[in-house]
Amino acid sequence: MVRMTEKKPKRPRDPNQLAKMVIDIATGEVADEKPSVDRRGAAGGKVGGAARAKTLTPERKREIAQNAAKSRWKASARSD
């Protein structure tokens, strides 16, 4: 897992250096790990939605639901 303090080295702009880096990664001399999803970030979305729902007024919730329904019906009318 890549943390915020450990930065992944940037890819070089020079085509020759970039080609060498790609070959090194392909041969396994250099590890090219993709950063995994941070657990705190994934949990933040779950918490954020509930917090937003608490702050919305019933009128605003109704407005959002009506707009969603309109766009769903509009999309199904076009597909017929």
Secondary structure, DSSP 8 states (H G I E B T S, - for coil): ---SSS------SSHHHHHHHHHHHHHTSS--------HHHHHHHHHHHHHHHHHS-HHHHHHHHHHHHHHHHHHHHHH-
